[in-house]
């Protein structure tokens, strides 16, 4: 991927960002802030909303929006103007950057955003894709890219999967940031209670995957995919010595690395479908050459990679947005 090019849009692009409270982000690590800085650098107009600020009236998507200015300052990174009620159809782009949990409130929000999309607004990522592509289940569409995986609510099947592979990872379908992830070995006396908890005694689906030992040395790599193409580097999240999880939120260390041939093959398998379905910014989680998750809601890693390699990954996303707008 090349460096970002100068803006080719004649009029300032009007951008709404829907995110968690901007006052509570960690600016040194926040990918949404990197996106906003890249957009503002091009002279684009920024407007801020939280999930609670969106609603529908007689089918019309509306929002309570505040004009937003951002700064690359770890102590003072944003300034909000006075809020006003605006129709979402007045804007060019909506960045949907609300973090999971992916619950019914999140789904209702995608309905509002879809009404804006139908009015001609570019929503990144597409609301239908956010609903359809569960970050753990969607790997099933690319089994050639994945390690052995079972999605079930049958605890006996989970036990059989554990016996087959000897060591597995068990996690819920709705989590993020390494929450509620368990590594189990055969004959582990905690297996029953973990399966019971994950499935709520067989009433909810959960996912189990073959444990990939490569995570200890090479980590859980995040490959950012921008309109179907990979960013030039991946962020390997190396678990701490006291944890199994390759998640920055769980204490893993982020180490950038160049893409290898297997990474490019994986993106070649998955990227075209992401592009076709309007998913402009996606994170593939890769352990030992296998995709474990396809993150479509609010993937991160941009700030860490930019710092280590001097890249401008958010600028590449703005390039992709400009191309779509044209």
C-alpha positions in Angstrom: 0.0 0.0 0.0 1.3 3.5 -0.9 1.3 6.5 1.4 -1.9 8.6 1.6 -2.4 10.9 -1.4 -3.6 14.5 -1.2 -7.4 15.0 -1.0 -9.1 15.0 -4.4 -12.5 16.0 -3.2 -13.4 19.6 -4.2 -15.8 20.3 -1.3 -15.0 19.6 2.4 -16.3 16.1 3.3 -18.7 16.2 6.2 -18.0 13.4 8.6 -20.0 12.2 11.6 -18.2 9.9 14.0 -20.3 7.7 16.3 -18.1 6.5 19.1 -17.8 5.9 22.9 -17.2 9.0 25.0 -14.2 10.8 23.4 -13.3 12.1 26.9 -12.6 8.6 28.0 -10.4 7.3 25.2 -6.6 6.6 25.5 -5.3 9.0 22.9 -1.9 7.4 22.5 -3.6 4.1 21.4 -7.0 5.2 20.0 -7.5 4.3 16.3 -10.7 6.4 16.0 -8.6 9.5 17.0 -6.1 8.6 14.3 -9.0 8.5 11.8 -10.3 11.8 12.9 -6.8 13.4 12.8 -6.4 12.1 9.2 -9.8 13.4 8.2 -9.2 16.8 9.7 -5.8 17.1 8.1 -7.6 17.0 4.7 -9.9 19.8 5.7 -12.8 17.6 6.3 -15.6 18.8 8.7 -16.0 16.6 11.8 -19.2 16.1 13.9 -19.4 14.0 17.0 -22.1 11.7 18.4 -22.5 8.9 20.9 -24.9 6.0 20.4 -27.5 7.7 22.6 -27.6 10.7 20.3 -29.1 8.9 17.3 -32.8 8.3 16.6 -35.5 7.8 13.9 -38.5 10.1 13.4 -41.0 8.9 10.8 -38.2 6.9 9.2 -35.8 9.9 9.1 -32.4 9.3 10.8 -31.6 12.2 13.1 -28.8 12.9 15.6 -27.8 15.4 18.2 -24.3 16.4 16.9 -21.5 18.5 18.2 -18.9 20.0 15.9 -15.5 18.5 16.7 -11.9 19.5 16.5 -9.1 17.1 17.4 -5.4 17.5 18.2 -2.5 15.1 18.4 -2.0 16.0 22.1 -2.1 13.3 24.8 -3.3 15.8 27.4 -5.8 17.9 25.3 -7.0 15.9 22.2 -10.4 17.2 21.4 -12.7 20.2 21.5 -16.5 20.0 21.1 -18.8 22.8 20.1 -22.5 23.3 20.9 -24.7 20.4 20.0 -27.5 20.7 17.4 -30.1 18.4 15.9 -29.3 17.5 12.3 -30.5 15.0 9.8 -27.9 12.3 9.1 -28.7 12.5 5.4 -27.0 15.9 5.3 -23.6 14.4 5.8 -21.2 12.5 3.4 -19.6 9.9 5.7 -20.5 8.3 9.0 -17.7 6.5 10.9 -19.3 3.8 13.1 -16.7 3.3 15.8 -18.8 2.3 18.8 -17.1 -0.5 20.6 -18.9 -3.8 21.4 -20.7 -5.3 23.3 -22.6 -6.3 20.2 -26.0 -6.3 21.8 -29.5 -5.4 20.7 -28.8 -1.7 21.3 -26.0 -2.0 18.8 -28.2 -3.7 16.3 -30.9 -1.0 16.7 -28.2 1.6 16.0 -27.3 -0.1 12.7 -30.9 0.2 11.7 -30.7 4.0 12.1 -27.4 4.1 10.2 -28.9 2.0 7.4 -31.6 4.6 6.9 -28.8 7.2 6.5 -27.0 4.9 4.1 -30.2 4.5 2.0 -30.3 8.3 1.8 -26.9 8.3 0.2 -24.5 8.6 3.2 -21.4 6.4 3.1 -21.3 4.4 6.4 -18.0 2.9 7.4 -18.4 0.0 8.1 -21.7 -0.9 6.4 -24.6 -1.4 8.8 -25.7 -4.7 7.2 -22.2 -6.0 7.4 -21.9 -5.1 11.1 -25.0 -7.1 11.7 -24.2 -10.1 9.5 -20.5 -10.5 10.3 -20.2 -11.7 13.9 -16.5 -11.3 14.5 -16.0 -14.9 15.6 -18.7 -16.7 13.6 -17.9 -15.0 10.3 -14.6 -17.0 10.2 -16.9 -20.0 9.1 -17.2 -18.4 5.7 -13.4 -19.0 5.2 -12.6 -22.4 6.7 -9.5 -22.7 4.5 -8.0 -19.9 6.5 -8.9 -21.1 10.0 -7.8 -23.7 12.5 -10.3 -26.3 13.6 -13.3 -24.5 15.1 -16.6 -25.6 16.6 -19.5 -23.3 17.3 -22.1 -25.0 19.4 -24.2 -24.9 22.6 -23.9 -28.7 23.1 -21.5 -29.3 26.0 -20.9 -32.9 25.0 -19.7 -31.8 21.6 -17.3 -29.4 23.3 -15.9 -32.2 25.5 -15.4 -34.3 22.3 -13.6 -31.4 20.6 -11.3 -31.0 23.6 -10.6 -34.8 23.6 -9.8 -34.6 19.9 -7.4 -31.7 20.1 -6.0 -32.0 23.6 -5.9 -28.2 24.2 -8.5 -25.7 23.1 -9.6 -22.1 23.5 -13.2 -21.4 24.6 -14.8 -18.0 24.4 -18.3 -16.4 24.0 -19.5 -15.0 20.7 -20.2 -11.5 21.9 -17.0 -10.5 23.8 -14.1 -8.2 23.0 -10.7 -7.3 24.4 -9.9 -10.8 25.6 -12.8 -11.0 28.0 -13.9 -14.4 29.1 -11.4 -16.4 27.1 -10.3 -19.7 28.5 -7.6 -22.1 27.5 -8.4 -25.7 28.5 -6.4 -28.9 28.4 -7.7 -32.4 28.4 -8.7 -33.7 31.9 -8.9 -30.1 33.2 -11.4 -30.3 36.0 -12.7 -26.8 35.2 -13.9 -27.9 31.8 -17.5 -28.6 32.9 -18.0 -25.3 34.7 -16.4 -23.4 31.8 -18.6 -25.0 29.2 -21.7 -24.5 31.4 -20.8 -20.8 31.9 -20.0 -20.2 28.2 -23.2 -21.8 27.0 -25.4 -20.9 30.0 -26.1 -24.6 30.5 -26.6 -25.3 26.8 -28.9 -22.4 26.0 -26.4 -20.1 24.2 -23.9 -20.7 21.5 -20.2 -20.4 22.2 -17.0 -21.1 20.2 -14.1 -23.4 20.8 -11.0 -23.5 18.7 -7.9 -25.7 18.6 -5.2 -24.0 20.7 -2.4 -22.6 18.6 0.9 -22.7 20.5 2.5 -20.1 18.2 0.8 -17.4 20.2 3.4 -17.7 22.9 6.3 -16.7 20.7 4.8 -14.9 17.7 1.6 -13.6 19.3 -1.8 -12.9 18.0 -1.3 -10.6 14.9 -3.7 -8.0 13.8 -3.7 -7.4 10.1 -5.6 -4.3 9.1 -7.5 -4.6 5.8 -8.5 -1.3 4.1 -11.1 -1.8 1.3 -9.8 -5.3 0.8 -6.1 -4.5 0.8 -3.7 -5.1 3.7 -1.9 -2.3 5.5 1.9 -2.8 5.1 2.5 -4.1 8.6 0.8 -6.3 11.2 0.7 -5.7 14.9 1.7 -8.9 16.8 0.2 -8.9 20.3 2.5 -11.0 22.5 0.8 -12.3 25.7 2.5 -11.6 29.0 4.2 -14.3 30.9 1.2 -14.7 33.2 -1.6 -14.7 30.6 -2.7 -16.7 27.6 -4.4 -13.8 25.8 -3.0 -11.9 22.9 -5.0 -8.7 23.5 -3.6 -5.3 24.3 -6.5 -4.7 26.7 -5.4 -7.8 28.6 -1.8 -6.7 29.0 -0.2 -8.1 25.8 2.7 -6.2 24.2 2.2 -4.9 20.7 5.1 -5.5 18.4 4.9 -4.5 14.7 6.1 -6.8 12.0 6.2 -7.0 8.2 3.6 -9.0 6.4 4.6 -12.5 5.2 3.4 -14.6 2.3 0.8 -16.4 4.5 -0.6 -13.0 5.7 -1.0 -11.9 2.1 -2.7 -15.2 1.1 -5.2 -14.8 3.9 -6.0 -11.3 2.9 -6.3 -12.5 -0.7 -8.9 -15.0 0.4 -11.0 -12.7 2.6 -10.3 -9.2 1.4 -12.3 -9.3 -1.9 -15.5 -10.3 -0.1 -15.0 -7.6 2.5 -14.6 -5.0 -0.3 -17.7 -6.4 -2.1 -19.7 -6.0 1.1 -18.6 -2.4 1.8 -16.4 -3.2 4.8 -13.7 -0.6 4.4 -11.8 -1.1 7.7 -11.4 -4.6 9.1 -8.9 -6.4 11.4 -8.0 -10.0 10.9 -6.6 -11.7 14.0 -4.0 -14.3 13.0 -2.2 -16.9 15.1 0.2 -19.3 13.6 -1.0 -18.5 10.1 -4.7 -19.1 10.9 -7.4 -16.5 11.2 -9.2 -16.7 14.5 -11.4 -13.6 14.3 -12.6 -11.1 11.7 -13.1 -7.8 13.5 -15.5 -5.4 11.7 -16.9 -3.3 14.5 -14.0 -1.1 15.7 -10.7 -2.7 15.0 -7.6 -1.0 16.5 -3.8 -1.0 16.1 -3.3 2.0 13.9 -1.6 4.2 16.5 0.9 1.5 17.5 1.9 0.7 13.9 2.2 4.4 12.9 4.5 5.0 15.9 6.7 2.0 15.2 7.0 2.4 11.4 6.1 6.0 10.6 3.1 4.9 8.6 -0.2 6.8 8.1 -2.7 4.0 8.0 -5.7 6.2 8.8 -4.8 8.3 5.8 -5.0 5.2 3.6 -8.6 4.7 4.9 -9.4 8.3 4.0 -8.1 7.5 0.5 -10.5 4.6 0.3 -13.4 6.7 1.5 -12.6 9.4 -1.1 -12.6 6.8 -3.8 -16.0 5.5 -2.7 -17.4 9.0 -2.5 -16.2 9.7 -6.1 
